[in-house]
Amino acid sequence: MQIEVNEQFKFASVWLTNEEKNDTDIIKSLQPVIKKYREMKYRFVVFQSGNQNLLELTKGLLAHNKNLVNNG
């Protein structure tokens, strides 16, 4: 688990591996952390590792966005 905090933009995030995202103890341990940052008016995001190909999904997303710009 990796926690990143950006004080300038009031943004906090947690990165979870595949193993961590399925561990109920880790998920429970995040609740006080999330609460802390929400009370400080931070946006809080939990990122979880996936099972699909990141490169291919990113290419598809970029192509889709390019298509929207060109046809919008």
mmCIF file of the N, C-alpha and C atoms, coordinates in Angstrom:
data_MODEL
# 
_entry.id   MODEL 
# 
loop_
_atom_site.group_PDB 
_atom_site.id 
_atom_site.type_symbol 
_atom_site.label_atom_id 
_atom_site.label_alt_id 
_atom_site.label_comp_id 
_atom_site.label_asym_id 
_atom_site.label_entity_id 
_atom_site.label_seq_id 
_atom_site.pdbx_PDB_ins_code 
_atom_site.Cartn_x 
_atom_site.Cartn_y 
_atom_site.Cartn_z 
_atom_site.occupancy 
_atom_site.B_iso_or_equiv 
_atom_site.pdbx_formal_charge 
_atom_site.auth_seq_id 
_atom_site.auth_comp_id 
_atom_site.auth_asym_id 
_atom_site.auth_atom_id 
_atom_site.pdbx_PDB_model_num 
ATOM 1   N N  . MET A 1 1  ? 0.851   -1.170 0.000   1.00 0.00 ? 1  MET A N  1 
ATOM 2   C CA . MET A 1 1  ? 0.000   0.000  0.000   1.00 0.00 ? 1  MET A CA 1 
ATOM 3   C C  . MET A 1 1  ? 0.895   1.230  0.000   1.00 0.00 ? 1  MET A C  1 
ATOM 4   N N  . GLN A 1 2  ? 0.485   2.177  -0.824  1.00 0.00 ? 2  GLN A N  1 
ATOM 5   C CA . GLN A 1 2  ? 1.236   3.417  -0.911  1.00 0.00 ? 2  GLN A CA 1 
ATOM 6   C C  . GLN A 1 2  ? 0.248   4.575  -0.794  1.00 0.00 ? 2  GLN A C  1 
ATOM 7   N N  . ILE A 1 3  ? 0.523   5.471  0.133   1.00 0.00 ? 3  ILE A N  1 
ATOM 8   C CA . ILE A 1 3  ? -0.323  6.646  0.326   1.00 0.00 ? 3  ILE A CA 1 
ATOM 9   C C  . ILE A 1 3  ? 0.437   7.869  -0.179  1.00 0.00 ? 3  ILE A C  1 
ATOM 10  N N  . GLU A 1 4  ? -0.241  8.661  -1.011  1.00 0.00 ? 4  GLU A N  1 
ATOM 11  C CA . GLU A 1 4  ? 0.347   9.888  -1.527  1.00 0.00 ? 4  GLU A CA 1 
ATOM 12  C C  . GLU A 1 4  ? -0.554  11.052 -1.137  1.00 0.00 ? 4  GLU A C  1 
ATOM 13  N N  . VAL A 1 5  ? 0.069   12.156 -0.722  1.00 0.00 ? 5  VAL A N  1 
ATOM 14  C CA . VAL A 1 5  ? -0.682  13.340 -0.314  1.00 0.00 ? 5  VAL A CA 1 
ATOM 15  C C  . VAL A 1 5  ? -0.139  14.539 -1.065  1.00 0.00 ? 5  VAL A C  1 
ATOM 16  N N  . ASN A 1 6  ? -1.039  15.305 -1.669  1.00 0.00 ? 6  ASN A N  1 
ATOM 17  C CA . ASN A 1 6  ? -0.678  16.538 -2.345  1.00 0.00 ? 6  ASN A CA 1 
ATOM 18  C C  . ASN A 1 6  ? -1.348  17.671 -1.583  1.00 0.00 ? 6  ASN A C  1 
ATOM 19  N N  . GLU A 1 7  ? -0.562  18.351 -0.779  1.00 0.00 ? 7  GLU A N  1 
ATOM 20  C CA . GLU A 1 7  ? -1.117  19.415 0.065   1.00 0.00 ? 7  GLU A CA 1 
ATOM 21  C C  . GLU A 1 7  ? -1.555  20.630 -0.746  1.00 0.00 ? 7  GLU A C  1 
ATOM 22  N N  . GLN A 1 8  ? -0.861  20.910 -1.836  1.00 0.00 ? 8  GLN A N  1 
ATOM 23  C CA . GLN A 1 8  ? -1.199  22.068 -2.661  1.00 0.00 ? 8  GLN A CA 1 
ATOM 24  C C  . GLN A 1 8  ? -2.620  21.944 -3.225  1.00 0.00 ? 8  GLN A C  1 
ATOM 25  N N  . PHE A 1 9  ? -2.968  20.762 -3.706  1.00 0.00 ? 9  PHE A N  1 
ATOM 26  C CA . PHE A 1 9  ? -4.275  20.555 -4.322  1.00 0.00 ? 9  PHE A CA 1 
ATOM 27  C C  . PHE A 1 9  ? -5.281  19.875 -3.389  1.00 0.00 ? 9  PHE A C  1 
ATOM 28  N N  . LYS A 1 10 ? -4.863  19.612 -2.139  1.00 0.00 ? 10 LYS A N  1 
ATOM 29  C CA . LYS A 1 10 ? -5.718  18.961 -1.137  1.00 0.00 ? 10 LYS A CA 1 
ATOM 30  C C  . LYS A 1 10 ? -6.285  17.651 -1.685  1.00 0.00 ? 10 LYS A C  1 
ATOM 31  N N  . PHE A 1 11 ? -5.359  16.768 -2.037  1.00 0.00 ? 11 PHE A N  1 
ATOM 32  C CA . PHE A 1 11 ? -5.697  15.501 -2.663  1.00 0.00 ? 11 PHE A CA 1 
ATOM 33  C C  . PHE A 1 11 ? -4.881  14.406 -2.009  1.00 0.00 ? 11 PHE A C  1 
ATOM 34  N N  . ALA A 1 12 ? -5.525  13.322 -1.638  1.00 0.00 ? 12 ALA A N  1 
ATOM 35  C CA . ALA A 1 12 ? -4.811  12.174 -1.068  1.00 0.00 ? 12 ALA A CA 1 
ATOM 36  C C  . ALA A 1 12 ? -5.256  10.919 -1.803  1.00 0.00 ? 12 ALA A C  1 
ATOM 37  N N  . SER A 1 13 ? -4.322  10.008 -1.993  1.00 0.00 ? 13 SER A N  1 
ATOM 38  C CA . SER A 1 13 ? -4.656  8.767  -2.683  1.00 0.00 ? 13 SER A CA 1 
ATOM 39  C C  . SER A 1 13 ? -3.910  7.600  -2.064  1.00 0.00 ? 13 SER A C  1 
ATOM 40  N N  . VAL A 1 14 ? -4.508  6.431  -2.231  1.00 0.00 ? 14 VAL A N  1 
ATOM 41  C CA . VAL A 1 14 ? -3.912  5.178  -1.772  1.00 0.00 ? 14 VAL A CA 1 
ATOM 42  C C  . VAL A 1 14 ? -3.852  4.246  -2.973  1.00 0.00 ? 14 VAL A C  1 
ATOM 43  N N  . TRP A 1 15 ? -2.724  3.597  -3.131  1.00 0.00 ? 15 TRP A N  1 
ATOM 44  C CA . TRP A 1 15 ? -2.549  2.620  -4.198  1.00 0.00 ? 15 TRP A CA 1 
ATOM 45  C C  . TRP A 1 15 ? -2.486  1.239  -3.566  1.00 0.00 ? 15 TRP A C  1 
ATOM 46  N N  . LEU A 1 16 ? -3.353  0.332  -4.021  1.00 0.00 ? 16 LEU A N  1 
ATOM 47  C CA . LEU A 1 16 ? -3.400  -1.026 -3.496  1.00 0.00 ? 16 LEU A CA 1 
ATOM 48  C C  . LEU A 1 16 ? -3.027  -2.037 -4.571  1.00 0.00 ? 16 LEU A C  1 
ATOM 49  N N  . THR A 1 17 ? -2.235  -3.028 -4.195  1.00 0.00 ? 17 THR A N  1 
ATOM 50  C CA . THR A 1 17 ? -1.906  -4.123 -5.103  1.00 0.00 ? 17 THR A CA 1 
ATOM 51  C C  . THR A 1 17 ? -3.100  -5.075 -5.170  1.00 0.00 ? 17 THR A C  1 
ATOM 52  N N  . ASN A 1 18 ? -3.028  -6.055 -6.054  1.00 0.00 ? 18 ASN A N  1 
ATOM 53  C CA . ASN A 1 18 ? -4.094  -7.054 -6.146  1.00 0.00 ? 18 ASN A CA 1 
ATOM 54  C C  . ASN A 1 18 ? -4.297  -7.783 -4.824  1.00 0.00 ? 18 ASN A C  1 
ATOM 55  N N  . GLU A 1 19 ? -3.217  -8.105 -4.148  1.00 0.00 ? 19 GLU A N  1 
ATOM 56  C CA . GLU A 1 19 ? -3.318  -8.807 -2.873  1.00 0.00 ? 19 GLU A CA 1 
ATOM 57  C C  . GLU A 1 19 ? -3.945  -7.911 -1.799  1.00 0.00 ? 19 GLU A C  1 
ATOM 58  N N  . GLU A 1 20 ? -3.519  -6.666 -1.779  1.00 0.00 ? 20 GLU A N  1 
ATOM 59  C CA . GLU A 1 20 ? -4.004  -5.730 -0.758  1.00 0.00 ? 20 GLU A CA 1 
ATOM 60  C C  . GLU A 1 20 ? -5.483  -5.398 -0.933  1.00 0.00 ? 20 GLU A C  1 
ATOM 61  N N  . LYS A 1 21 ? -5.931  -5.276 -2.170  1.00 0.00 ? 21 LYS A N  1 
ATOM 62  C CA . LYS A 1 21 ? -7.318  -4.874 -2.396  1.00 0.00 ? 21 LYS A CA 1 
ATOM 63  C C  . LYS A 1 21 ? -8.309  -5.945 -1.949  1.00 0.00 ? 21 LYS A C  1 
ATOM 64  N N  . ASN A 1 22 ? -7.832  -7.178 -1.783  1.00 0.00 ? 22 ASN A N  1 
ATOM 65  C CA . ASN A 1 22 ? -8.686  -8.277 -1.331  1.00 0.00 ? 22 ASN A CA 1 
ATOM 66  C C  . ASN A 1 22 ? -8.506  -8.595 0.150   1.00 0.00 ? 22 ASN A C  1 
ATOM 67  N N  . ASP A 1 23 ? -7.694  -7.821 0.845   1.00 0.00 ? 23 ASP A N  1 
ATOM 68  C CA . ASP A 1 23 ? -7.415  -8.049 2.268   1.00 0.00 ? 23 ASP A CA 1 
ATOM 69  C C  . ASP A 1 23 ? -8.343  -7.173 3.107   1.00 0.00 ? 23 ASP A C  1 
ATOM 70  N N  . THR A 1 24 ? -9.295  -7.798 3.780   1.00 0.00 ? 24 THR A N  1 
ATOM 71  C CA . THR A 1 24 ? -10.285 -7.032 4.548   1.00 0.00 ? 24 THR A CA 1 
ATOM 72  C C  . THR A 1 24 ? -9.645  -6.237 5.682   1.00 0.00 ? 24 THR A C  1 
ATOM 73  N N  . ASP A 1 25 ? -8.563  -6.734 6.263   1.00 0.00 ? 25 ASP A N  1 
ATOM 74  C CA . ASP A 1 25 ? -7.885  -5.981 7.330   1.00 0.00 ? 25 ASP A CA 1 
ATOM 75  C C  . ASP A 1 25 ? -7.291  -4.683 6.794   1.00 0.00 ? 25 ASP A C  1 
ATOM 76  N N  . ILE A 1 26 ? -6.731  -4.730 5.611   1.00 0.00 ? 26 ILE A N  1 
ATOM 77  C CA . ILE A 1 26 ? -6.163  -3.521 5.007   1.00 0.00 ? 26 ILE A CA 1 
ATOM 78  C C  . ILE A 1 26 ? -7.277  -2.539 4.676   1.00 0.00 ? 26 ILE A C  1 
ATOM 79  N N  . ILE A 1 27 ? -8.356  -3.026 4.112   1.00 0.00 ? 27 ILE A N  1 
ATOM 80  C CA . ILE A 1 27 ? -9.487  -2.154 3.774   1.00 0.00 ? 27 ILE A CA 1 
ATOM 81  C C  . ILE A 1 27 ? -10.032 -1.488 5.033   1.00 0.00 ? 27 ILE A C  1 
ATOM 82  N N  . LYS A 1 28 ? -10.162 -2.251 6.114   1.00 0.00 ? 28 LYS A N  1 
ATOM 83  C CA . LYS A 1 28 ? -10.641 -1.683 7.381   1.00 0.00 ? 28 LYS A CA 1 
ATOM 84  C C  . LYS A 1 28 ? -9.659  -0.654 7.931   1.00 0.00 ? 28 LYS A C  1 
ATOM 85  N N  . SER A 1 29 ? -8.376  -0.900 7.758   1.00 0.00 ? 29 SER A N  1 
ATOM 86  C CA . SER A 1 29 ? -7.365  0.029  8.282   1.00 0.00 ? 29 SER A CA 1 
ATOM 87  C C  . SER A 1 29 ? -7.364  1.355  7.529   1.00 0.00 ? 29 SER A C  1 
ATOM 88  N N  . LEU A 1 30 ? -7.916  1.376  6.336   1.00 0.00 ? 30 LEU A N  1 
ATOM 89  C CA . LEU A 1 30 ? -7.977  2.601  5.551   1.00 0.00 ? 30 LEU A CA 1 
ATOM 90  C C  . LEU A 1 30 ? -9.062  3.553  6.029   1.00 0.00 ? 30 LEU A C  1 
ATOM 91  N N  . GLN A 1 31 ? -10.073 3.032  6.698   1.00 0.00 ? 31 GLN A N  1 
ATOM 92  C CA . GLN A 1 31 ? -11.211 3.866  7.092   1.00 0.00 ? 31 GLN A CA 1 
ATOM 93  C C  . GLN A 1 31 ? -10.805 5.081  7.934   1.00 0.00 ? 31 GLN A C  1 
ATOM 94  N N  . PRO A 1 32 ? -9.957  4.943  8.966   1.00 0.00 ? 32 PRO A N  1 
ATOM 95  C CA . PRO A 1 32 ? -9.535  6.124  9.726   1.00 0.00 ? 32 PRO A CA 1 
ATOM 96  C C  . PRO A 1 32 ? -8.715  7.111  8.881   1.00 0.00 ? 32 PRO A C  1 
ATOM 97  N N  . VAL A 1 33 ? -7.947  6.594  7.952   1.00 0.00 ? 33 VAL A N  1 
ATOM 98  C CA . VAL A 1 33 ? -7.140  7.450  7.082   1.00 0.00 ? 33 VAL A CA 1 
ATOM 99  C C  . VAL A 1 33 ? -8.060  8.269  6.173   1.00 0.00 ? 33 VAL A C  1 
ATOM 100 N N  . ILE A 1 34 ? -9.034  7.600  5.581   1.00 0.00 ? 34 ILE A N  1 
ATOM 101 C CA . ILE A 1 34 ? -9.999  8.290  4.722   1.00 0.00 ? 34 ILE A CA 1 
ATOM 102 C C  . ILE A 1 34 ? -10.747 9.350  5.516   1.00 0.00 ? 34 ILE A C  1 
ATOM 103 N N  . LYS A 1 35 ? -11.188 8.985  6.702   1.00 0.00 ? 35 LYS A N  1 
ATOM 104 C CA . LYS A 1 35 ? -11.920 9.926  7.551   1.00 0.00 ? 35 LYS A CA 1 
ATOM 105 C C  . LYS A 1 35 ? -11.068 11.154 7.878   1.00 0.00 ? 35 LYS A C  1 
ATOM 106 N N  . LYS A 1 36 ? -9.805  10.923 8.209   1.00 0.00 ? 36 LYS A N  1 
ATOM 107 C CA . LYS A 1 36 ? -8.894  12.015 8.560   1.00 0.00 ? 36 LYS A CA 1 
ATOM 108 C C  . LYS A 1 36 ? -8.799  13.036 7.426   1.00 0.00 ? 36 LYS A C  1 
ATOM 109 N N  . TYR A 1 37 ? -8.574  12.543 6.217   1.00 0.00 ? 37 TYR A N  1 
ATOM 110 C CA . TYR A 1 37 ? -8.396  13.459 5.093   1.00 0.00 ? 37 TYR A CA 1 
ATOM 111 C C  . TYR A 1 37 ? -9.709  14.109 4.665   1.00 0.00 ? 37 TYR A C  1 
ATOM 112 N N  . ARG A 1 38 ? -10.800 13.406 4.787   1.00 0.00 ? 38 ARG A N  1 
ATOM 113 C CA . ARG A 1 38 ? -12.097 14.021 4.465   1.00 0.00 ? 38 ARG A CA 1 
ATOM 114 C C  . ARG A 1 38 ? -12.416 15.142 5.450   1.00 0.00 ? 38 ARG A C  1 
ATOM 115 N N  . GLU A 1 39 ? -12.074 14.953 6.706   1.00 0.00 ? 39 GLU A N  1 
ATOM 116 C CA . GLU A 1 39 ? -12.288 16.008 7.700   1.00 0.00 ? 39 GLU A CA 1 
ATOM 117 C C  . GLU A 1 39 ? -11.424 17.232 7.399   1.00 0.00 ? 39 GLU A C  1 
ATOM 118 N N  . MET A 1 40 ? -10.292 17.003 6.745   1.00 0.00 ? 40 MET A N  1 
ATOM 119 C CA . MET A 1 40 ? -9.404  18.107 6.358   1.00 0.00 ? 40 MET A CA 1 
ATOM 120 C C  . MET A 1 40 ? -9.816  18.706 5.014   1.00 0.00 ? 40 MET A C  1 
ATOM 121 N N  . LYS A 1 41 ? -10.958 18.244 4.476   1.00 0.00 ? 41 LYS A N  1 
ATOM 122 C CA . LYS A 1 41 ? -11.495 18.727 3.195   1.00 0.00 ? 41 LYS A CA 1 
ATOM 123 C C  . LYS A 1 41 ? -10.622 18.346 2.001   1.00 0.00 ? 41 LYS A C  1 
ATOM 124 N N  . TYR A 1 42 ? -9.964  17.192 2.106   1.00 0.00 ? 42 TYR A N  1 
ATOM 125 C CA . TYR A 1 42 ? -9.185  16.658 0.996   1.00 0.00 ? 42 TYR A CA 1 
ATOM 126 C C  . TYR A 1 42 ? -10.072 15.736 0.170   1.00 0.00 ? 42 TYR A C  1 
ATOM 127 N N  . ARG A 1 43 ? -9.770  15.664 -1.112  1.00 0.00 ? 43 ARG A N  1 
ATOM 128 C CA . ARG A 1 43 ? -10.372 14.623 -1.937  1.00 0.00 ? 43 ARG A CA 1 
ATOM 129 C C  . ARG A 1 43 ? -9.535  13.374 -1.727  1.00 0.00 ? 43 ARG A C  1 
ATOM 130 N N  . PHE A 1 44 ? -10.202 12.250 -1.602  1.00 0.00 ? 44 PHE A N  1 
ATOM 131 C CA . PHE A 1 44 ? -9.497  11.007 -1.307  1.00 0.00 ? 44 PHE A CA 1 
ATOM 132 C C  . PHE A 1 44 ? -9.898  9.945  -2.323  1.00 0.00 ? 44 PHE A C  1 
ATOM 133 N N  . VAL A 1 45 ? -8.898  9.270  -2.888  1.00 0.00 ? 45 VAL A N  1 
ATOM 134 C CA . VAL A 1 45 ? -9.135  8.248  -3.896  1.00 0.00 ? 45 VAL A CA 1 
ATOM 135 C C  . VAL A 1 45 ? -8.363  6.995  -3.533  1.00 0.00 ? 45 VAL A C  1 
ATOM 136 N N  . VAL A 1 46 ? -8.974  5.841  -3.775  1.00 0.00 ? 46 VAL A N  1 
ATOM 137 C CA . VAL A 1 46 ? -8.292  4.563  -3.611  1.00 0.00 ? 46 VAL A CA 1 
ATOM 138 C C  . VAL A 1 46 ? -8.147  3.950  -5.001  1.00 0.00 ? 46 VAL A C  1 
ATOM 139 N N  . PHE A 1 47 ? -6.915  3.737  -5.420  1.00 0.00 ? 47 PHE A N  1 
ATOM 140 C CA . PHE A 1 47 ? -6.622  3.088  -6.692  1.00 0.00 ? 47 PHE A CA 1 
ATOM 141 C C  . PHE A 1 47 ? -6.312  1.623  -6.416  1.00 0.00 ? 47 PHE A C  1 
ATOM 142 N N  . GLN A 1 48 ? -6.881  0.748  -7.241  1.00 0.00 ? 48 GLN A N  1 
ATOM 143 C CA . GLN A 1 48 ? -6.648  -0.683 -7.079  1.00 0.00 ? 48 GLN A CA 1 
ATOM 144 C C  . GLN A 1 48 ? -6.045  -1.250 -8.355  1.00 0.00 ? 48 GLN A C  1 
ATOM 145 N N  . SER A 1 49 ? -5.078  -2.134 -8.188  1.00 0.00 ? 49 SER A N  1 
ATOM 146 C CA . SER A 1 49 ? -4.497  -2.802 -9.351  1.00 0.00 ? 49 SER A CA 1 
ATOM 147 C C  . SER A 1 49 ? -5.577  -3.620 -10.032 1.00 0.00 ? 49 SER A C  1 
ATOM 148 N N  . GLY A 1 50 ? -5.461  -3.701 -11.346 1.00 0.00 ? 50 GLY A N  1 
ATOM 149 C CA . GLY A 1 50 ? -6.438  -4.468 -12.115 1.00 0.00 ? 50 GLY A CA 1 
ATOM 150 C C  . GLY A 1 50 ? -5.821  -5.702 -12.728 1.00 0.00 ? 50 GLY A C  1 
ATOM 151 N N  . ASN A 1 51 ? -6.611  -6.354 -13.554 1.00 0.00 ? 51 ASN A N  1 
ATOM 152 C CA . ASN A 1 51 ? -6.174  -7.601 -14.183 1.00 0.00 ? 51 ASN A CA 1 
ATOM 153 C C  . ASN A 1 51 ? -5.988  -7.470 -15.689 1.00 0.00 ? 51 ASN A C  1 
ATOM 154 N N  . GLN A 1 52 ? -6.333  -6.307 -16.242 1.00 0.00 ? 52 GLN A N  1 
ATOM 155 C CA . GLN A 1 52 ? -6.258  -6.133 -17.680 1.00 0.00 ? 52 GLN A CA 1 
ATOM 156 C C  . GLN A 1 52 ? -4.967  -5.419 -18.078 1.00 0.00 ? 52 GLN A C  1 
ATOM 157 N N  . ASN A 1 53 ? -4.712  -5.359 -19.373 1.00 0.00 ? 53 ASN A N  1 
ATOM 158 C CA . ASN A 1 53 ? -3.497  -4.778 -19.917 1.00 0.00 ? 53 ASN A CA 1 
ATOM 159 C C  . ASN A 1 53 ? -3.592  -3.254 -19.886 1.00 0.00 ? 53 ASN A C  1 
ATOM 160 N N  . LEU A 1 54 ? -2.798  -2.620 -19.049 1.00 0.00 ? 54 LEU A N  1 
ATOM 161 C CA . LEU A 1 54 ? -2.842  -1.171 -18.880 1.00 0.00 ? 54 LEU A CA 1 
ATOM 162 C C  . LEU A 1 54 ? -2.491  -0.435 -20.175 1.00 0.00 ? 54 LEU A C  1 
ATOM 163 N N  . LEU A 1 55 ? -1.491  -0.904 -20.882 1.00 0.00 ? 55 LEU A N  1 
ATOM 164 C CA . LEU A 1 55 ? -1.071  -0.248 -22.114 1.00 0.00 ? 55 LEU A CA 1 
ATOM 165 C C  . LEU A 1 55 ? -2.201  -0.252 -23.141 1.00 0.00 ? 55 LEU A C  1 
ATOM 166 N N  . GLU A 1 56 ? -2.830  -1.395 -23.343 1.00 0.00 ? 56 GLU A N  1 
ATOM 167 C CA . GLU A 1 56 ? -3.903  -1.485 -24.330 1.00 0.00 ? 56 GLU A CA 1 
ATOM 168 C C  . GLU A 1 56 ? -5.111  -0.648 -23.930 1.00 0.00 ? 56 GLU A C  1 
ATOM 169 N N  . LEU A 1 57 ? -5.453  -0.663 -22.652 1.00 0.00 ? 57 LEU A N  1 
ATOM 170 C CA . LEU A 1 57 ? -6.583  0.133  -22.186 1.00 0.00 ? 57 LEU A CA 1 
ATOM 171 C C  . LEU A 1 57 ? -6.300  1.631  -22.320 1.00 0.00 ? 57 LEU A C  1 
ATOM 172 N N  . THR A 1 58 ? -5.065  2.034  -22.045 1.00 0.00 ? 58 THR A N  1 
ATOM 173 C CA . THR A 1 58 ? -4.692  3.444  -22.179 1.00 0.00 ? 58 THR A CA 1 
ATOM 174 C C  . THR A 1 58 ? -4.736  3.876  -23.638 1.00 0.00 ? 58 THR A C  1 
ATOM 175 N N  . LYS A 1 59 ? -4.241  3.019  -24.538 1.00 0.00 ? 59 LYS A N  1 
ATOM 176 C CA . LYS A 1 59 ? -4.314  3.327  -25.976 1.00 0.00 ? 59 LYS A CA 1 
ATOM 177 C C  . LYS A 1 59 ? -5.764  3.519  -26.403 1.00 0.00 ? 59 LYS A C  1 
ATOM 178 N N  . GLY A 1 60 ? -6.638  2.641  -25.949 1.00 0.00 ? 60 GLY A N  1 
ATOM 179 C CA . GLY A 1 60 ? -8.048  2.741  -26.294 1.00 0.00 ? 60 GLY A CA 1 
ATOM 180 C C  . GLY A 1 60 ? -8.678  4.020  -25.769 1.00 0.00 ? 60 GLY A C  1 
ATOM 181 N N  . LEU A 1 61 ? -8.335  4.380  -24.551 1.00 0.00 ? 61 LEU A N  1 
ATOM 182 C CA . LEU A 1 61 ? -8.863  5.611  -23.957 1.00 0.00 ? 61 LEU A CA 1 
ATOM 183 C C  . LEU A 1 61 ? -8.383  6.839  -24.723 1.00 0.00 ? 61 LEU A C  1 
ATOM 184 N N  . LEU A 1 62 ? -7.107  6.868  -25.052 1.00 0.00 ? 62 LEU A N  1 
ATOM 185 C CA . LEU A 1 62 ? -6.563  8.001  -25.809 1.00 0.00 ? 62 LEU A CA 1 
ATOM 186 C C  . LEU A 1 62 ? -7.196  8.101  -27.195 1.00 0.00 ? 62 LEU A C  1 
ATOM 187 N N  . ALA A 1 63 ? -7.379  6.966  -27.858 1.00 0.00 ? 63 ALA A N  1 
ATOM 188 C CA . ALA A 1 63 ? -8.009  6.967  -29.180 1.00 0.00 ? 63 ALA A CA 1 
ATOM 189 C C  . ALA A 1 63 ? -9.445  7.463  -29.084 1.00 0.00 ? 63 ALA A C  1 
ATOM 190 N N  . HIS A 1 64 ? -10.151 7.019  -28.065 1.00 0.00 ? 64 HIS A N  1 
ATOM 191 C CA . HIS A 1 64 ? -11.535 7.458  -27.852 1.00 0.00 ? 64 HIS A CA 1 
ATOM 192 C C  . HIS A 1 64 ? -11.594 8.969  -27.622 1.00 0.00 ? 64 HIS A C  1 
ATOM 193 N N  . ASN A 1 65 ? -10.731 9.475  -26.759 1.00 0.00 ? 65 ASN A N  1 
ATOM 194 C CA . ASN A 1 65 ? -10.717 10.914 -26.481 1.00 0.00 ? 65 ASN A CA 1 
ATOM 195 C C  . ASN A 1 65 ? -10.340 11.727 -27.720 1.00 0.00 ? 65 ASN A C  1 
ATOM 196 N N  . LYS A 1 66 ? -9.393  11.227 -28.492 1.00 0.00 ? 66 LYS A N  1 
ATOM 197 C CA . LYS A 1 66 ? -8.998  11.911 -29.724 1.00 0.00 ? 66 LYS A CA 1 
ATOM 198 C C  . LYS A 1 66 ? -10.185 11.968 -30.686 1.00 0.00 ? 66 LYS A C  1 
ATOM 199 N N  . ASN A 1 67 ? -10.912 10.868 -30.778 1.00 0.00 ? 67 ASN A N  1 
ATOM 200 C CA . ASN A 1 67 ? -12.088 10.809 -31.637 1.00 0.00 ? 67 ASN A CA 1 
ATOM 201 C C  . ASN A 1 67 ? -13.142 11.814 -31.191 1.00 0.00 ? 67 ASN A C  1 
ATOM 202 N N  . LEU A 1 68 ? -13.336 11.948 -29.905 1.00 0.00 ? 68 LEU A N  1 
ATOM 203 C CA . LEU A 1 68 ? -14.297 12.922 -29.386 1.00 0.00 ? 68 LEU A CA 1 
ATOM 204 C C  . LEU A 1 68 ? -13.904 14.348 -29.750 1.00 0.00 ? 68 LEU A C  1 
ATOM 205 N N  . VAL A 1 69 ? -12.620 14.646 -29.628 1.00 0.00 ? 69 VAL A N  1 
ATOM 206 C CA . VAL A 1 69 ? -12.131 15.988 -29.946 1.00 0.00 ? 69 VAL A CA 1 
ATOM 207 C C  . VAL A 1 69 ? -12.279 16.275 -31.441 1.00 0.00 ? 69 VAL A C  1 
ATOM 208 N N  . ASN A 1 70 ? -11.916 15.309 -32.270 1.00 0.00 ? 70 ASN A N  1 
ATOM 209 C CA . ASN A 1 70 ? -11.960 15.506 -33.717 1.00 0.00 ? 70 ASN A CA 1 
ATOM 210 C C  . ASN A 1 70 ? -13.378 15.557 -34.272 1.00 0.00 ? 70 ASN A C  1 
ATOM 211 N N  . ASN A 1 71 ? -14.306 14.883 -33.616 1.00 0.00 ? 71 ASN A N  1 
ATOM 212 C CA . ASN A 1 71 ? -15.676 14.831 -34.117 1.00 0.00 ? 71 ASN A CA 1 
ATOM 213 C C  . ASN A 1 71 ? -16.650 15.680 -33.292 1.00 0.00 ? 71 ASN A C  1 
ATOM 214 N N  . GLY A 1 72 ? -16.143 16.330 -32.294 1.00 0.00 ? 72 GLY A N  1 
ATOM 215 C CA . GLY A 1 72 ? -17.020 17.067 -31.382 1.00 0.00 ? 72 GLY A CA 1 
ATOM 216 C C  . GLY A 1 72 ? -17.150 18.466 -31.747 1.00 0.00 ? 72 GLY A C  1 
# 
